[in-house]
Structure formats: structure tokens, C-alpha cells
Amino acid sequence: MAVEPLASRIRPATLEDYIGQSHLVSPGKPIYVAIQQGRLFSMLLWGPPGVGKTTLARIYAAGVGAHFVELSAVAAGKRDVRDVVEMAAGQDVPTVLFLDEIHRFNKAQQDFLLPSVEQGIITLIGATTENPSFEVIAPLLSRCRVFVLNRLEEDEILQVVERAVDMVVRDGLLASNRVDEDVGHFLVELANGDARRAINVVENTASLYGELTVETLKQALQSMYLNFDKAGDEHYNVISAYIKSMRASNVDAALYYLARMVESGEDPKFIARRMVIFASEDVGMAQPTALVVANEVFRAVETIGYPECAINLAHGTAYLALCKKDRRAYTAYFRAVEDVKRYGNLTPPLSILNAPTALMREQGYGQGYQAYTSADLLPDKLKGNRYYDPPPKDKES
């Protein structure tokens, strides 16, 4: 007989019991208000694993009185969606279709969803760990509100751990629900913002050893580690190590972490996208052709797929790791962003504004414009600001 996993059994059913994402679920925040007002709309929940995307979708559907249907894009296809749409069309209550890992649906599958969402036959909630701007087709994206879910904070992970421990005590697997400080700290570090990981470790350790200590947690992890890695729970740790290895020009480490990702079945497009970002963020002006190479790797990955595209990824990884690095364009842009946020929409100098009407010409628009000038073209309030650092002078040989 199947046993319901602990993570499913302790899943909260109301916003009052929901942990984390206060920017969405606190009084006055978007999801809270939507439930209070009974408003139905399609949305995309974007965030790392184990932060409550599925739970939030369930709570929302229940809160607005909708019928909830859950599918995983990994296993579902057009026929499954068609069945849900046909069922929804005959329902007296609205239907919320929760599509987990929506980024796994290809363009054709997403196109198939579109008419049902447009017509309001279903309300779509898509969950994704990937940037929806890259993974969701524009027509569908435009019909959904995008909500970003954050990694859980340490105190939030501890709350999750306490609930998990209470449940395994009730199951008779532990004698006490007391969580020692060192155990709590170990689980927080291990979870790295992922509540599901913390819950799984508590459940596995309690069932194997009947007690929660740092030592029993480590013993339980020995049997769980490969499963975690293969299931993608190391996803963010390994991609971080990969990027930082390339940044440090450590080609051997970068290739090792690439191999980790490839062998665990990581989406090759996810890796290639990070390479494209890295080419501009870290290599930048030191070797502008890096962006060309990274884009070609991405195109090769799209065209070829696994297993052969691993060679293209390795080629791109070695190239980017060995490139000189220059983050000046990246840094300069975000310096400019700070001023945009601080000062809002400042008016540019009139000389560089178009003057399509006589009135605008009378007001000085376009007067004195010179295509090639050394004049400061920033708004008056920002005159003299410098965002982009000059290149370092070459040392004399």
C-alpha cells in the first residue's frame, strides 16, 4: 500500500498556515487580496524548488472556490490538457489547471493551451524554476501575471522543520519533537532555502534511525545524496559552482561541474543560457566575440540535443573560462539603474530630443544637436556622473 510522503501530509491548506513569500500572501499583498476578493486570473509562479509553488496554487484555487486539477509538464501531453478542458467546459464551478514545470512544455503544447486560457474555460497556474520570459510563449505569457517566489529564509526553514518533526513524532518514528540547535542549523544549511529537501531528510532520518542528531542526519544523507543530485535538488548549488569556476578562469573545475549537470540530466538549454549571460556579464568588453560563441553554443544545443550537444557545451565552457574577464559594462549598467530608480524619468537635454512639430522647435527641441560631440548628454541632474569605468592602462613592457 502506498504511503503518502511527509511533504504532502504537512502541506498547509490555508494562507494562515503557509510559510514564506510574505510579499505575496501577507494582508494587502496580491495573492491574499485575490483570495479575499474571489478573483480568478491565470498566473505563473517562478521560483526555485521547494519554496511553496504547488502549495500556493492549491490554496489559491480553494480560496476562490475553483476545482483544482494538477498536471506535470514532464509527463502530460495535449491529450491530458484536452481532457481537462473538456471536463472544465461541463463544470458549474471554475477550473484551475496547475501545470507544474510548465517550461517543459514545448511551443506547440503551449499554443494548444492558449485558446482555453483566452476563453476562460480554464484558469492556468504554471509553476517554473526557469525564467518565464525565455520558456513561455509570448501570447501565453501576456495573459498571465508573473509572481516571483523567493528561497525560504532560515527562520522559515526552521518552521518547516518543526512541523515535519511534529508529524513524525505523531507517526511514532521519534520520541520527542525537540530540535537541538545544532540539528536545526545543519538542516537549514542543508536545505539552502528548499523546504522539501529539509522535510525529506527529516522523514528519511526518522524512519531509519528513530532519532534526529547531526550524526544520524549525515548517515541518512549518504543513502539519499545521489537521489537528490539526480532529482535536481543540487541544481542551484552546481550551477553556482560552474559559473564561479568560469569566472575564476578555472577551466578544470568548470568542466567538472558541467559534467555533473550533464550526467544528472540537467536541461542543456538551461546551461547554455547561463553561458550567454556569462559572456556579457563576466567576459564583456575583454573579448566581445565571447557572446557570439555562447550564442552559437546555445543554437547548437537547440539543434542537436543530448548526448552530442554535451561536446558543444564543453567547447563553450572551456572557451569562456579561458577568456579574459571584464565586468565594466555589467557594473556600469547597474550603476545607471540605481540613478533611474533614485531620480525617475529625468528629461534629457533638449538638443538630443526630436522636434517633429513647430511648437517643439520653438521650445528648443533639437537645437544645437551635433552627431559627434564631447558634450555631457545626461539629464541636468546627473551631469558629470560616470557609470562606465575607463579601461585599465596597459602596463609598459
N, C-alpha and C positions, 0 to 999 in steps of 0.2 A: 504494500500500500504506500502511495506517495506521501511524503511528509512535506508540508508547506515550509519553505525556508523561513528562517527567523526574520530576515529583512522584509519579507512580505507580511508576516504576522504582526510586526510592530509598526507597520506603515500607518501614519496618522490619517484620520478621516476628516478632520476639520482644520481650519486655519489656526484655531486656538492651540492646537497640538503640533502644528507644523514648525519645524526648526530651521532657521536661516532665512535668507532672502527678504530681510525686513524692508528693503527698498521696493518690494513688490506686494508684500502681504500685510504690512502694518496698516492701521487705520488711516484712511486717506490716500493710500497707495493704489496703483492701478488694479491689481487683481482683487484686492479687498473691496474696492469700490464696485468693480464689475459684478462680484458676487452679491454685494448688498443691493445693487440695483437690478439684478437679474439680467444683465446684459450679455448677450451671446455674440462673440466675434471670433474669427479664426486668428490663430497666433502661432508663432514659432518660439520655442523655448531653447535658447542657446546657452550651453554651459558644459563644463567638464563632467565626467562620470560621477555618480553618487552624490549629487547635490540637490536632488528632490524634483527633477523634471516630471517624472511619471506621477509621483505623488501629488504634485501641484495640479497636474491635468485632471486627475481623479477628483480632487477636492473642488476644483472649479466646476466640472461637469455636474457633480452632485449639488453644488451650491446654487446653480442656475436651473436645476430640475431637468437636466438633459439625460438621455440614455447614453451610456458610455461604452464605446467599442474600442478595443486596443489591438493594434496590429504592429508587427515588427517589419520594417522595410527589408530586413535581411532575408526573411522567409516569405513575405507576402508578395503577391503579384496583382495584375489587373483583375483577375477573376475574384480575388478576395475583396478588392475595393468595390467591384461591381456588386457583389453580394451585399456589402454594407449599404451601398447607395440604394439598391432595390428595397432592402429592409427599411431604411430610413424613410423612403418615399411613402411607405404604408403605415408609418408610425404617427400617433397623435401627439407625441412629445418630440422635441428636437433631438437630433442625434449628434453627439460629439465623436468624431473619429480621431483617436490618438494614434499617430503614426510615429513609432519610435525609430530613431536613426533614419530620419527622412532623407538625409544626404546619401543614403544607399540606393534610393530610387533614381533611376536614370531619367533623362529628359522626357522620353515617351511616356513613362509611367506617371511622371508629374503632370504632363499635359492631360493625361486621362483623368486626373483628379480635378482639374481646373473647372470644367462646366458645373460639377456638383457643388463646388465651393461658391462659384459665382451665383448660382441659382438658389443658394441657401438650403439645398437638400441636406447637406451635412455641414457641420462646423468643424473645421480642421484644426487640430493641435499637433504640430510637428515638433519633435524633440531632436536636437542635433548637438554633437560635440564640435562640429565644424562651422566655420563662418557661413551663414546662410547666403551672403552676397555671392559666394563662389558656388555653392552647392544647390541652391534652389532657383528654379527658373524665374525670370523677372515677372511674368504675369501672375504667378502664384505668390511670389514674394510681395508684390504690391497689394495683394488682398489680405495679407496677414500682418498683424502687429508683431514686432520682434521684441522679446524680453530677454535680457541677459541675466543668467543666474551665475552667482559667484561661488568660488570654493568656500566651504564652510570654515568658519573661524575655529580656533582651538576650543573656546568655551562651548561652541555649538557641537563640535565633535564629542566633547565630554558629556553633553546632554544626551546625545545619541547612544553613547556607550552605557550610560546609566540605565536607559530604557532597555537596551539589549540585555544587560546583566539582570535586571528585574525579571525579564521574561524567562531567561534560562534558569533562574532560581525557582520560578513557578513551575518550570518543566522538571525540576528535581535534579538538574545537572550540576548545580552549585549549591553549596550550603549557605552562603552569605552573599548579600548584594553589595557589600562594601568593596569599593575600588581603591586600592592603595595609590598614593600619589605617583609612585614610580611606574605602576601599571598604566595609569591614566596618561602619563607623559609618553610612555612607549607607544600606546595606541594612537595618540594624537600625531606623533611623528610618523608612525607607520601609515596612517590614513592619508596624510597630506591633503586634507580637505575633502576626502571621499568617504562619506558616511557608510556606504555599502561595504567598503573594504573593512572598516572597523567592526561592523556588525558580523561579517563573515568570519573574521578572526576570533571574535568572542565566541561565536557559536561553535566553531571547529575546536577551539581550545577546551571549552567547557565539556563538549561531548567526548573528547579524547582523554582528558586528564582530570576533570572534575574540580579543577581549581584554576584561578587566574593569577599567575605570577609572571614576572618578566621571563623567567626560565621556561615555563610551560608555553608561553606565547611564542618564544623563539623555536621551541621544539615543534609546535603545531605549524609554524610558518615553513619549516623545512619541507613538509609534505605539500604545502599549498603554493609555494613560490612559483613553480613552473606554470601552474594553472593561472595564477594571477597574471604572469607575464604574457601567456598566450591569449588570455581573455582581454588584454588591453589595459589592465589597471596600471601597468608601468608606462603607459602611453606618454604621459606628460613628463615623467622623470627622464625617460630615454631621449625624447626629442630635445629636451633642455640640454642634456649632456652632449648630444650630437651638435647642436648649434654652438655651444660654448667651446667645443673642441675645434670646430672650424674657425671660430673667432680667434682662438689661440694659435691658429696655424698648425695644430697637431693633427696631421693627416691620418696617422695610425689610429688614434682614438676615434676620430670622426668615422673612419671606415668600420671600426669595431661596432660603434653604436648604430651605424647604418645597417650592418649585418644583423644586429639584434632586432631592429624593426622589421627588416625584410623577412627574417626567419619566423617572426611571430605573426606574420600575415598583415602587417600594417598596410593601409591603403597607400599605394605608391604615389598617388596624386597628392596626398597629404604631405609626404616627404618632399616632393618636387615643388610644391607651393612654398614651403619653408625655404627652399633653396633660392627661389625667385626673390622672396623678401630679403633674404640674407645678402643677395647680390647687390641690392641697392642700399640696405641698411648698414652693412659692415664693410663691403668692398668699395662700393660707391665710386668716387672720383679717382681712386687709386688705379682702377682698371675698369673703365666703363663697359668694356666688352663682356664683363662677367654677367651682366644682365642678359645679354644675347645668349650666352652659353646656357644660363639657367633656364631661360625660356625654351630653348631647343631641347633641353633635358625634359622639361615638362611636356612638350609636344611629343617627344619620343615615348614617354611613359603612357600618354593617352593613346598613341597609335599601336604600340607593341604589347603593353601589359606584361604581367608576370608570366614565366620566370625571367625572360630575356631582358626586360627593362631594368632588372637589378644591375646589369652591366652599365647601362646609361646613368643610373643613379650613382654608381661607384665612380664613374668618369667625372660627373659633375661635382661630386663631393671632394675628390682629390684636387680638382681644379680650383674650387672655391677656397679650400683650406690653404692651398699654397699661394693664393693671391695676396698681394699687399692689401692692407686694410686702411680705410679712410671713412670715418663716420661723420664727416663735416656736413654733408648735405642733410643727413638724417637729423643731426643735432640742430642745425640751422632752422629746419622746418619747424621743429617743436618749440624753438625759441620764438619764432613768429606766431605760432599758435597761442602761446602764452599772452602775447600782446593783443591778439584778436579777442581772446576771452576777457582780457582785462579792460579793453577800451571799446569793444564793439565795432560798429561799422563807421570807421572814420572816413571822411571824404578825401579822395586822392587829390593831388594838385590839379587845378583846373586845366593846366596846359596839356595833360595827358588824357583828358576826357574828350569824347567825341562831341561834336556840335552839329547835330542834324537839323536844328531849327534856328531861325533868325534870333529868337529870344535867347537861346542858349549862347549863340555867338556874342550877343550884346552883353551877356553876363560874364564873358571871358573864357567860356569853354573853348579849349583847343588853342588859345592864343599863346604864341611863343613856343609851340611844340617843335622839338628837334628830335629826329630819329636817333641820332647818336650824340649823347650828351653825358657829361660827368656830373650833372646836377643831381641832387638828392630827390628822388621821386616818391619818397614815403609821405604819408599824410603829415601835416604840420606838427601834430602832437608827437610824432615819432621821429622827426628829423634827427639825423645823427646816429640812430640806432644801427647796430651791426649784428646780424644774425649769423652770417657765414664767415667763418674764420679763414684768413688767407692761408694758402699752402705753406708748410714749413720751408724755409730756405734750405737749399741743398748745401751740405757741408763741403767746404773746399777740400779737394783731394790733396 
